[in-house]
Amino acid sequence: MARFRMEDLKSIEHAPTSPASLRSKISEVILNSTHARCRVESINPDTGEYRVVLQGTLDREDSRFTES
């Protein structure tokens, strides 16, 4: 799996809006994070609309290149 970099974050906003495509991009962010958390900001049961905030820290250390 390729590393998700800070520069890649903006690409999430421009990703195709299909749930599958967005799930893939968000999964990459989470899997390449050292810490991640989520907050549900709002839910509208009448319309089904929701707002979720994902916050975390990307792993900037690539252990494959670290010398012992």
Secondary structure as UniProt FT lines:
FT   HELIX           6..8
FT   HELIX           9..13
FT   HELIX           19..31
FT   STRAND          33..43
FT   TURN            45..47
FT   STRAND          50..58
FT   HELIX           63..65
//
